[in-house]
Amino acid sequence: MTATHTNARDAAFRFEYEPATIRFGAGSVGDLEAELERRGLERALVVCGSTVGSTPDVIDPVTDGLGDRLAGVFAETTPRKRLGTAVNGLERLEDEDADVLVSLGGGSSLDVAKVISVLAVSDREPAAIGDEFAETGTIRVPDEGLVPIIAIPTTLAGADLSQVAGVTATAESGLVDSEVGGGISGSGLMPAAAVYDPELVATTPESILAGSAMNGFDKGLEAIYAANATPVTDATATRGLGKLEVGLRAFGRGERDIETFETVLEGIVLVQYGISRPDETMLSIVHAFGHGLTRTYEVQQGAAHAVVVPHVLAFLFDQEGVDARQDTLADALGVADAADPAQAVVDSVADVRDALALPTRLRDVDGPDPDEFTAVAETILADSFMANAPPGLAASVEDIERILEQAW
């Protein structure tokens, strides 16, 4: 199997993007009630995990900020993003007569909130939804009428300005006969607003922030070299990578002042701006590796990215005829004057990873053994994100296996 991308990068592009309203700044969750009032929204159901929902430093500023518009808190999401959880969330939404969902926490809570929003406008019973999901791996997203979502991230994965959501279902839910993984996509899934409060992010455990930050940082790298990159996303990703490089190094040195979190969070906002657009995404080969390493193994997504990203970049830069835009990346990371800009980019990315104290070897995480590399490589090449690989790339199973071996 070989993934070939022969389209040359040219100057023509089409950029259609309707992002969430962005509110940024320390204490910005205190303005939630005003944001809802501007939108004519009356009753908010907060969607979060049990840890977030029981941590006063996280949940209290949000519930206080919602004031009289708080309808309730649904604190049942998990990293598994269960369809059954969304069904329970729909019941709570209806019981509270809520007209807006406020997702609080990591990407899993936002994804569950998106599924709740879709279920809320469906005229089908959950069993029928489960049948569709089991058969297709997705759920139809209506063109209009979705329950609006306000996203409040507390991690740094950069999944907030997105029109997609992951979801899984198990037989225990009664909705499917066996475990199913998939996702949903639609322009209506873009949050109505995203609130970035560095004081709230600062409450998240450092180990979670480090892994999620690597995921977010890699979004900036991929936005630069993706086949569908545009001058608009070049500008935001370049600026965002520069902010992240500075902020994450400071974080790695132990700096925990609000200015450090502001710098990092500003970078996360910028690198994800424009990468999730109607009918397309700019996630590429590193995220395909992340999928291949985490879908059937207990590897945390950020750890998977940390291990493979320097090796993936080195591979891309070494391929003749591949437009991986090393000069643009070098400029973004402040190493454009290096004698070998390509190697300097790889080293800079590895330095950011090391500053976050993330794993450097595949053997040190709960991933595949070498005798499984062929199957993992086939999964990576079949991943939909490979369609966005840099122009000119012709990657084979053997190429992907070699990268995994180098990462081992």
C-alpha positions as CSV (number, residue, x, y, z in Angstrom):
1,M,0.0,0.0,0.0
2,T,1.3,3.5,-0.9
3,A,-0.3,6.9,-0.2
4,T,0.6,9.2,-3.0
5,H,-0.1,12.9,-3.1
6,T,1.0,14.4,-6.4
7,N,-0.9,17.6,-6.4
8,A,1.5,20.6,-6.5
9,R,0.9,23.4,-4.1
10,D,-0.3,26.5,-6.0
11,A,-1.4,30.0,-5.2
12,A,-5.2,29.5,-5.8
13,F,-7.3,28.8,-2.7
14,R,-10.8,29.0,-1.3
15,F,-11.2,29.9,2.4
16,E,-14.7,29.5,3.9
17,Y,-14.8,29.8,7.6
18,E,-17.3,30.8,10.3
19,P,-15.5,30.6,13.6
20,A,-17.0,30.8,17.1
21,T,-17.0,34.2,18.8
22,I,-13.8,34.2,20.8
23,R,-13.6,35.7,24.3
24,F,-10.1,35.7,25.7
25,G,-8.6,36.9,29.0
26,A,-8.1,36.2,32.7
27,G,-11.5,36.1,34.4
28,S,-13.4,36.0,31.0
29,V,-15.7,33.2,32.3
30,G,-17.2,35.9,34.6
31,D,-18.8,37.4,31.5
32,L,-20.7,34.2,30.5
33,E,-24.1,35.5,31.6
34,A,-23.6,38.6,29.4
35,E,-22.5,36.5,26.5
36,L,-25.7,34.4,26.7
37,E,-27.8,37.6,27.1
38,R,-26.3,38.9,23.8
39,R,-27.5,35.7,22.1
40,G,-30.9,35.6,23.7
41,L,-30.1,32.4,25.5
42,E,-31.8,31.8,28.8
43,R,-30.9,28.4,30.4
44,A,-27.5,26.8,30.2
45,L,-26.6,23.2,30.9
46,V,-22.9,22.7,31.8
47,V,-21.4,19.5,30.3
48,C,-18.2,18.3,31.9
49,G,-16.5,15.3,33.5
50,S,-16.9,14.3,37.1
51,T,-13.5,15.6,38.2
52,V,-14.2,19.0,36.7
53,G,-17.7,19.1,38.1
54,S,-16.4,18.4,41.6
55,T,-13.4,20.8,41.5
56,P,-14.5,24.1,43.0
57,D,-11.6,26.1,41.4
58,V,-12.9,25.0,37.9
59,I,-16.7,24.7,38.2
60,D,-17.4,27.6,40.5
61,P,-16.1,30.4,38.3
62,V,-18.2,29.0,35.5
63,T,-21.5,28.6,37.4
64,D,-20.9,32.0,39.1
65,G,-20.3,33.5,35.6
66,L,-23.6,32.0,34.3
67,G,-25.5,33.5,37.2
68,D,-29.3,33.2,36.9
69,R,-28.9,31.5,33.5
70,L,-27.4,28.3,35.0
71,A,-29.9,25.5,34.5
72,G,-27.8,22.7,35.8
73,V,-24.5,20.7,35.6
74,F,-24.2,17.4,33.8
75,A,-20.9,16.0,35.0
76,E,-20.8,12.6,33.4
77,T,-18.5,12.8,30.4
78,T,-15.4,10.6,30.1
79,P,-12.5,10.5,27.7
80,R,-14.3,7.7,25.8
81,K,-16.9,10.1,24.5
82,R,-19.8,7.6,24.8
83,L,-23.0,7.9,22.7
84,G,-24.8,6.6,25.8
85,T,-23.5,9.5,27.8
86,A,-24.9,11.9,25.2
87,V,-28.3,10.2,25.4
88,N,-28.2,10.7,29.2
89,G,-27.2,14.3,28.6
90,L,-30.2,14.8,26.2
91,E,-32.5,13.7,29.0
92,R,-30.9,16.2,31.4
93,L,-31.1,18.9,28.7
94,E,-34.9,18.3,28.3
95,D,-35.5,18.0,32.1
96,E,-33.8,21.3,32.7
97,D,-35.5,22.9,29.7
98,A,-32.1,24.3,28.7
99,D,-31.5,26.1,25.4
100,V,-27.7,26.2,25.4
101,L,-24.9,23.8,26.2
102,V,-21.7,24.9,28.0
103,S,-18.9,22.4,27.5
104,L,-16.3,22.7,30.2
105,G,-13.0,20.8,30.2
106,G,-11.2,18.9,27.5
107,G,-12.2,17.9,24.0
108,S,-14.2,14.9,25.2
109,S,-16.8,17.1,27.0
110,L,-17.1,19.3,23.9
111,D,-17.6,16.3,21.7
112,V,-20.3,14.9,23.9
113,A,-22.0,18.3,24.0
114,K,-22.0,18.3,20.2
115,V,-23.6,14.9,20.1
116,I,-26.2,16.0,22.6
117,S,-26.9,19.0,20.4
118,V,-27.5,16.7,17.4
119,L,-29.7,14.3,19.3
120,A,-31.8,17.2,20.6
121,V,-33.1,18.1,17.1
122,S,-33.5,14.5,15.9
123,D,-37.0,13.1,15.7
124,R,-35.7,9.6,16.0
125,E,-35.5,7.4,19.1
126,P,-32.0,6.6,20.6
127,A,-32.3,3.0,19.3
128,A,-32.6,4.3,15.7
129,I,-29.6,6.6,16.3
130,G,-27.6,3.6,17.5
131,D,-28.5,1.6,14.4
132,E,-27.3,4.4,12.2
133,F,-24.1,4.8,14.1
134,A,-23.4,1.0,14.1
135,E,-24.0,0.8,10.3
136,T,-22.2,4.0,9.2
137,G,-19.9,5.1,12.1
138,T,-21.6,8.5,12.1
139,I,-24.9,10.3,12.8
140,R,-26.6,12.7,10.4
141,V,-26.1,16.3,11.5
142,P,-29.1,18.6,10.6
143,D,-28.4,21.8,8.6
144,E,-30.1,24.0,11.2
145,G,-31.8,24.0,14.6
146,L,-28.9,22.6,16.6
147,V,-28.7,23.6,20.3
148,P,-25.9,26.2,20.5
149,I,-22.7,25.4,22.4
150,I,-20.4,27.6,24.4
151,A,-17.0,26.0,24.7
152,I,-14.7,26.6,27.7
153,P,-11.5,24.6,27.3
154,T,-9.3,23.8,30.3
155,T,-6.7,21.9,28.2
156,L,-4.5,22.9,25.3
157,A,-5.3,20.4,22.6
158,G,-6.8,23.0,20.3
159,A,-10.0,21.2,19.5
160,D,-12.4,24.0,20.3
161,L,-12.8,25.8,16.9
162,S,-13.9,22.6,15.2
163,Q,-16.9,21.3,13.3
164,V,-16.3,17.7,14.1
165,A,-16.6,15.4,17.1
166,G,-15.5,11.9,18.0
167,V,-17.9,9.4,19.5
168,T,-17.9,5.8,20.6
169,A,-20.7,3.3,21.6
170,T,-20.6,0.0,23.5
171,A,-22.9,-2.9,23.8
172,E,-23.5,-2.0,27.4
173,S,-25.4,1.1,26.3
174,G,-28.0,-1.0,24.6
175,L,-27.6,1.2,21.5
176,V,-25.2,-1.1,19.5
177,D,-24.4,-4.8,19.5
178,S,-20.6,-4.4,19.7
179,E,-18.2,-1.5,20.3
180,V,-18.3,1.1,17.5
181,G,-16.0,4.2,17.0
182,G,-16.7,7.0,14.7
183,G,-17.6,10.7,14.5
184,I,-19.9,13.4,13.4
185,S,-19.3,16.5,11.2
186,G,-21.2,19.5,10.2
187,S,-20.8,23.3,10.0
188,G,-23.5,23.7,12.7
189,L,-21.2,21.9,15.2
190,M,-18.9,24.9,15.4
191,P,-19.4,26.4,18.9
192,A,-21.3,29.7,19.0
193,A,-18.6,31.0,21.3
194,A,-15.3,29.8,22.8
195,V,-14.1,31.3,26.1
196,Y,-10.4,31.1,26.8
197,D,-9.6,32.0,30.4
198,P,-6.0,31.4,31.4
199,E,-6.9,31.4,35.1
200,L,-9.1,28.4,34.4
201,V,-6.5,26.6,32.3
202,A,-4.0,27.1,35.1
203,T,-6.1,24.9,37.4
204,T,-5.6,21.8,35.2
205,P,-3.0,19.2,36.3
206,E,0.4,19.8,34.7
207,S,0.6,16.3,33.2
208,I,-2.7,16.8,31.4
209,L,-1.7,20.2,30.1
210,A,1.7,18.9,28.8
211,G,0.2,16.1,26.7
212,S,-2.6,18.3,25.4
213,A,-0.2,21.1,24.6
214,M,1.8,18.8,22.3
215,N,-1.4,17.9,20.5
216,G,-2.2,21.6,20.0
217,F,1.4,22.5,19.0
218,D,1.3,19.8,16.3
219,K,-1.9,21.4,14.9
220,G,0.2,24.4,14.1
221,L,2.9,22.4,12.4
222,E,0.3,20.6,10.3
223,A,-1.6,23.8,9.4
224,I,1.7,25.0,7.7
225,Y,2.5,21.9,5.6
226,A,-1.0,20.5,5.0
227,A,-2.0,20.2,1.3
228,N,-4.9,22.6,1.8
229,A,-2.9,25.3,3.6
230,T,-3.9,28.9,2.8
231,P,-2.3,32.3,3.3
232,V,-4.9,32.9,6.0
233,T,-4.0,29.8,8.0
234,D,-0.3,30.4,7.3
235,A,-0.5,33.7,9.1
236,T,-2.4,32.4,12.2
237,A,-0.4,29.2,12.5
238,T,3.0,30.9,12.1
239,R,2.1,33.5,14.8
240,G,0.6,30.7,17.0
241,L,3.6,28.5,16.7
242,G,5.9,31.3,17.8
243,K,3.7,32.0,20.8
244,L,3.6,28.3,21.7
245,E,7.4,27.8,21.3
246,V,8.0,30.7,23.8
247,G,5.2,29.8,26.2
248,L,5.8,26.1,26.3
249,R,9.5,26.5,26.9
250,A,8.7,28.8,29.8
251,F,6.1,26.3,31.1
252,G,8.8,23.7,30.9
253,R,11.1,25.9,33.0
254,G,8.5,25.9,35.7
255,E,7.0,29.4,35.1
256,R,3.4,29.3,36.1
257,D,2.5,33.0,36.1
258,I,-0.6,34.2,34.3
259,E,1.5,35.7,31.5
260,T,2.8,32.3,30.6
261,F,-0.6,30.8,30.4
262,E,-1.8,33.8,28.4
263,T,1.0,33.3,25.9
264,V,0.4,29.5,25.5
265,L,-3.4,29.9,25.3
266,E,-3.1,32.7,22.6
267,G,-0.9,30.3,20.6
268,I,-3.5,27.5,20.9
269,V,-6.2,29.8,19.7
270,L,-4.2,30.9,16.7
271,V,-2.9,27.5,15.5
272,Q,-6.4,26.0,15.3
273,Y,-8.0,29.1,13.6
274,G,-9.2,28.0,10.2
275,I,-8.1,24.3,10.3
276,S,-11.6,23.0,10.7
277,R,-13.7,24.3,7.8
278,P,-16.8,23.2,5.9
279,D,-16.1,19.8,4.4
280,E,-12.4,19.9,5.1
281,T,-9.8,19.8,7.9
282,M,-6.1,20.6,7.8
283,L,-5.0,17.8,10.2
284,S,-2.4,15.7,8.4
285,I,0.1,12.9,8.8
286,V,1.1,13.4,12.5
287,H,-2.6,13.2,13.5
288,A,-2.9,10.1,11.3
289,F,-0.1,8.6,13.4
290,G,-1.9,9.6,16.5
291,H,-5.1,7.8,15.4
292,G,-3.1,4.7,14.4
293,L,-1.4,4.5,17.8
294,T,-4.4,5.3,20.0
295,R,-7.4,3.6,18.4
296,T,-6.4,0.1,19.5
297,Y,-3.8,0.9,22.2
298,E,-3.9,2.6,25.5
299,V,-1.6,5.5,24.4
300,Q,-2.6,9.0,25.4
301,Q,-2.9,11.2,22.2
302,G,-0.4,13.8,23.4
303,A,2.2,11.1,24.2
304,A,1.7,9.5,20.8
305,H,2.3,12.9,19.1
306,A,5.3,13.6,21.3
307,V,7.0,10.3,20.4
308,V,6.5,10.4,16.6
309,V,6.5,14.1,15.5
310,P,10.3,14.6,15.2
311,H,10.6,11.4,13.2
312,V,7.7,12.3,11.0
313,L,9.1,15.8,10.3
314,A,12.5,14.4,9.5
315,F,10.9,11.9,7.1
316,L,8.9,14.6,5.3
317,F,12.0,16.9,5.0
318,D,14.1,14.1,3.6
319,Q,11.6,13.2,0.8
320,E,12.6,14.5,-2.6
321,G,9.8,16.4,-4.3
322,V,7.7,16.8,-1.1
323,D,6.6,20.3,-0.2
324,A,6.8,20.2,3.6
325,R,7.5,23.9,3.8
326,Q,10.5,23.6,6.1
327,D,11.4,27.3,5.5
328,T,8.0,28.5,6.7
329,L,8.2,26.3,9.7
330,A,11.8,27.4,10.4
331,D,10.6,31.0,10.3
332,A,7.7,30.3,12.6
333,L,10.0,28.6,15.2
334,G,12.7,31.3,15.0
335,V,15.4,29.1,13.4
336,A,15.4,30.4,9.8
337,D,19.0,31.5,10.1
338,A,20.3,28.1,11.1
339,A,22.9,26.4,8.8
340,D,20.4,23.5,8.3
341,P,16.9,24.9,8.8
342,A,15.2,21.5,8.3
343,Q,17.3,19.9,11.1
344,A,16.8,23.0,13.2
345,V,13.0,22.6,12.9
346,V,13.2,19.0,14.0
347,D,15.5,19.9,16.9
348,S,13.2,22.8,18.0
349,V,10.1,20.6,18.0
350,A,12.0,17.9,20.0
351,D,13.1,20.6,22.4
352,V,9.5,21.7,23.0
353,R,8.5,18.1,23.6
354,D,11.4,17.7,26.1
355,A,10.6,20.9,27.9
356,L,7.2,19.4,28.5
357,A,8.8,16.2,29.9
358,L,6.8,14.0,27.5
359,P,7.9,10.5,26.4
360,T,10.5,10.3,23.6
361,R,10.3,6.5,22.8
362,L,7.4,4.4,21.7
363,R,8.6,1.5,23.9
364,D,8.0,3.7,27.0
365,V,4.2,4.1,26.3
366,D,1.4,1.6,26.1
367,G,1.6,1.2,22.4
368,P,2.3,-1.5,19.8
369,D,5.2,-3.8,19.8
370,P,7.5,-4.0,16.7
371,D,5.7,-7.1,15.5
372,E,2.5,-5.1,15.2
373,F,4.1,-2.2,13.2
374,T,2.9,-3.4,9.8
375,A,-0.7,-3.4,10.9
376,V,-0.4,0.0,12.6
377,A,1.3,1.4,9.4
378,E,-1.6,0.1,7.3
379,T,-4.1,1.8,9.6
380,I,-2.1,5.1,9.5
381,L,-2.0,5.1,5.7
382,A,-5.7,4.4,5.5
383,D,-6.6,7.3,7.8
384,S,-8.6,10.1,6.2
385,F,-6.1,12.7,7.5
386,M,-3.4,11.3,5.1
387,A,-5.4,13.0,2.3
388,N,-4.0,16.3,3.7
389,A,-0.3,15.2,3.6
390,P,2.1,17.6,2.0
391,P,2.0,17.6,-1.8
392,G,4.4,15.2,-3.5
393,L,4.4,12.6,-0.7
394,A,4.3,9.0,-1.7
395,A,4.4,7.1,1.6
396,S,4.4,3.3,1.7
397,V,3.8,0.8,4.5
398,E,7.5,0.3,4.7
399,D,8.1,4.1,5.1
400,I,5.6,4.3,8.0
401,E,7.1,1.1,9.6
402,R,10.5,2.7,9.4
403,I,9.2,5.8,11.2
404,L,7.7,3.6,13.9
405,E,11.0,1.7,14.3
406,Q,12.9,5.0,14.7
407,A,10.4,6.1,17.3
408,W,10.7,2.8,19.1
